[in-house]
Amino acid sequence: MIRIRGKNDTIGKMYNKRQELILDFVKDNPNANRDQIALFLEKMSIEASKVTIIRDLNTLIHDGLIEKSGNAKSTTYSSSLKMDLLAHIDVDQYFDTEEDFRKLRTKGFNFEIFPALKGLFSHKEKLELDELNSTFQKKKLSLTPKLLQKEFERLTVELAWKSSKIEGNTYTLLDTERLLKDHISAKGKSSDETNMVINHKKALDYVLNDPSYFKQLTISKIEDIHRILVENLGVSAGIREGTVGIIGTEYRPLDNAFQIRDALKNLIDVINQTRHPVEKALIAVMMISYIQPFEDGNKRTSRIIGNALLLAHDYCPMSYRSVDEIEYKKAIILFYEQNNASYFKQLFIDQFKQAVDKYF
């Protein structure tokens, strides 16, 4: 079900066919020993001496893709969390299995995820994103202050609409535009739906008022954004105390406020130490959703924080305008259940490209 892409492009380094087969085998057969690996290669018509296999295994261990356990004859090998994080998954095949029957990497929060979050983008990907963003910066500089303001207003409307829609809000794009520009609520919509849309604008306006404020992230800054987003929605602000369930998955987030705060501290350390702005934003969007620090509004908070990090470093913000809500949810559930970021990463990069192309 889970395979490394051809030529291992998700990891950002070239591996030969024999090494790729070893990676595949230990992924599907945790705690495999060297004899089992050798037998598998033989069945695949791959000739390899004991010394060659050991050298391949040591290379893959050095690169952080597999982990070694035990000593001497009891030595076994398994795929590392780092490898699993960026491994390609057949999404359609994965979700053909109902949630009650899917085998989760872990049903609870995995604190071991944090070290694996470093280096989610290859050097090539970073260069491509920087080139894209230079287009955004040039376009932005060419606009008058009035036109720049109008572009931010357009992005705000589309972000408020799509981010709310991902959460089940039934406001249309035109309804959202009328609400935010003319302050006219759509007929037949609940006050919660209306306030959810309005709160997105308030949150993004808060960020735009001083983007540099978010160059260094803190728990209080995340809480501030959450507080704005859940205003008048009957949702408690601050770190939650109890349990929370998530529709569509058996994954269960942390249920202890001290552990939640500890997870947030670890996340903030990773984000603040990460250099590339798009990588910072990707980590924030996935991990705030994964930690679920609040009783509601977590994914909305993650998307605004992601944009705050982009804007703080003069990178193009995202509206998620063209993302399919179901695919977005599948991508985040894959991260919950398998700690796999490959599908969400691709959706995220696609939306960044869309933003550079569509705005400013």
N, C-alpha and C positions, 0 to 999 in steps of 0.2 A: 504493500500500500504506500509506503514512504520510500522514495528513492532520491539519491543525489542526481542532480541534473547532469547531462552529458558534459564531459570535460570539467565537471565540478565548478561551473561558472558561478554558482551561488556562494562559494567559499572564496573565490577570487584567486585561485591558484590552480595550475595545471597538474593533473595526476595521470599516470599511465593506466591502461586498461586493467592490469593486474591489481593495482592499488584501488581502483574504483570498485572492482569486484570484492575486494576485501572489505571495503567500507560498506557495501551493500550487505554482505554476509553478516558482519557483526551487528549491523543495524537490525536485521531480521532475526538474529540469533544471539541475544545478549549472553554474556559469560561464555563465549565460545573459546575453546583452547586452540593451540597452534596446530595440532593434528587435524582437528575438524576443519580449520581453515585450509590446510594443505589438501585434504580430501576434496573439499569443495572446488578448489582451483583445478585439481586433477579432473573432476567431473566436467568442468567447463573447458577442458582441453588446454589449460594453461600450464606450461612447464615452469616449475619454480623450485629451486633448491631450498633446503632449510635455512641457509644463510641469507638467501634472497628474501624469503618471507619475513625473517627476523628484521632485516634491514627495512623492508616496507613497513612493518609494524612500528618500528622505532621512528620512522619518518612521520607516520600518521599520529603517533603519540606526541611527538615534538610539535606538530602543527595543531595539537589540541582537538583532533577529530575523533580519536578513540582513547579509551582509558584502560589501564592495565591494573589487574587485581591479582593478589596472591604471589607466590614465589615458586621457582623451579617448575616441577611437573604440574603443580596446581595453578599455574598462571592462566588467567582468562582475560578476554578482551571484550569490551562493549563500546558502543558508540557514545560519544560525549554529548553533553547538553549543547555545547557549541555547534557540533555538527547537526544535531537535530533542529536547532534553532533556525538554520538556513537551508535545511533539506527541502527539496521539492515534494509537495504532496499532491496527489490527484484529488482535487477538492470534490468533484462530483462523486467519485468512488467513496470517499470518506463519508460524505453525508448521505449516501445510500443506506448506511447503517443508522438505525434509529438511536436517539441519544441514550436510551436505557441499555443498549447493547454495545456501544462504542467503548473500546478499551482506552482509558485515560492514562497519560503518563503519570499523573497524580491527581487525585480528586481535590486536594487542598492546595493552598498557595505554596509555591516552591521558592524558598529563600536562596537556593543555589543559582537562580536565574541571573542574578546581578552581574557576576563576573563575565558571563557569556554575552552580555549586552554590548560589550566593547567591540568595535570593528564590524558593525552590521553592514557598512558600505565598503566596497572595494575602492582602491585608489582611482580606478577608471570611473566608477560611478560618481565619486565625489567631484572629479574633474567635469563630468557631464552636467552635474547639478549646478556647479559653479558657473559653467558657461551659460546654462539656461538662465540663471539668476542675473548674470550680467546683462542679458536682454531685458529683464524686468527693470533693472536699475537705469538703463539707458532710456527706456520708454518713460519711466517715471520722471526723469530729469527733463524730458521734452515737453511735459505737460505744464500748463499754467496752474497756479494754486487752485483755481476754481474747478478746472477739469480733473485735477488730482482728487479733490474732495468728492466730486461726482463718481469717480471710479471706486473710491472707498465706500461710498454709499451703495453702489451697485453690488459690490462684493458682500457688504453687510446684509443686504436684503436676501441675497442668494444663500449665504451661510445660515442666516436665521431660519430660512425656509427649509433647506436641506437637512441641517442638523436637527431641527425639530421633527422633520418627517422621518428621519432614522429612528426617532423615539416614538413613532406612532401618531404624531400630530397630523391632522387632516387639513391644515391650512394649505391652500394652493400658493404658487409663486405670486400670482396676481393679488390674491388676498393679502399675502405678506407685504407686498409692496405698498398696497393701500393702507394697511395698518401702520407701517413704520413711517410712511411719508405724510399721510393725511390723518392719521390717528383715528381711523374708522375700522371698527371690528367687523369681521365677516359674520354674516347671518348664520345662525344655527351652530355656531362654534361655542364651546364651553369657555368659561373665564380662564381655566387652567391652560387651554390651548393658546388663548390670546396672550396670557402672561408669559408663557414659555417663549413665544416668538419675541415679544418685547424685551424680555430679559437677555436674549442673545445680543440684541443691539446694545443694550446697556453694558454688557460685559465687554464687547468689542470696543465700544467707545472708551471704556475705562482703560483698556490696553493702549489704544491709539493716543490717549491723552499724554502718555509718557512711556513709549516703547522701551526705552533704555532701562526702565525700572525692572524689567524681566530678564536682564542679561545674566543675573544670578538668581536662581530659583530658591524659594524657601517654602516651608509648609504653610506659613501664614499667607503667602501670596496665592498659593493654590486654594486655600480656604476662602480668601477674599473673592476670587472668581466664582467659586461654588456658591457663596452667599448671594452674589448678584443673580446668578442663574436660577436659583430656587426661590427668589423673593415672591411672596404671595402665592406660593404653590403648596403650602402646608407641609413643607419638607424641613426637617430640622437641619440647621447649619452646624458645622463642626464635625469632628471625627465621630463616626457612629460607635455605639456601644454593643449592639446586638448582632445577630446573624442576618444575612441577606441571601436570598436565592436568586438565580438568574434563569430566565425563561430560555429553554432550548438546550440546556447543558446540565450535566451532573456536577460540574465544577462548583466547589463551595469556597468562597473567599474567607479570609481571616475573620474571626468573630470576637477578637480581643482588641480593645482600643490601644493597649500598649504595643501589641505586635503590629497593628496597623500603622501606628506612628513610627515604629522602628522600620517597617518596610518603606514608608515614605522618606525617611531619612536616608536610607540606602539608595533609593531612587534619585533623590536630589543630588547625592554625591556623584552618582554615575552621570547624570545630566550635566552637572556643572563641570565635570572633568572631561566630558566629551567636547571635542572641538568643532565638529562640523554642525552648522545650524539645522540642516534638514535631518541629520541623524539625531540631534537633540530632540527635535520635534517628534520624530517617529517613536523614539523611546518613551517620551512623555505620553503620547496618545495611547500607545499599547499598554503601558504599565499602570497608568492611573485607572484605566478600565479594568486591568487585571487585579489590582489591589482593592478596588471598590471601597475607597476610604469613607464614603458618605452613604447615607441611607437611600439616596436617589440622586440623579443628576451627574453620575460619574463620567459617562461617555461625553456628555455635553461639556463638562469641565475639562476633560482631556483635550477636546478639539480646540477650545479657546486657549488653553495653556500652550498647545502646540503652535498655534498662530502667534501667541505672545512671544514665544522663543524665536520664531522666524522673524517677526517684526523687530525684535530687539537687536538682531544682527543684520538688519536691512535685507532680509530675504522676503520673497513674495509670499504673502499669506494665502490661505486656501479656503475655498468655499465648499468643497466637496460636491459641487453642483452636479456633476455627471456621474457620481458614484451610484451604483445600484444598492439600495438599502439592504436587500437580502444578501448580496455578496459581501457587503461590509460586515454584516453580522456573522456570516460564515467565517470570514477572515479572523475576526476577533475571537470567535469560539475556538477556532483552531489553535490560537495562542493560549487560550484558557486551558484547553484539554491536552495539548501536546507540547506546549511551550514552543510552538513553531511559528516563526515570523515571516516565512517566505511569501505567503499569499497577501498578508496585510502590507508587507513592505512594497510589493508590486503595485497594489492598489494606491498606496500612499504616494509613490513616485509618479504614477499616472496622474493623480489629482494635482500634484505639484506642477507637472508639465501643463496640464489643462489650465491651471491658474495663470501661469506665465503667458500662455497663448491667448486667454480670453479677457484678461483685465489689463488696464493701464495702456 
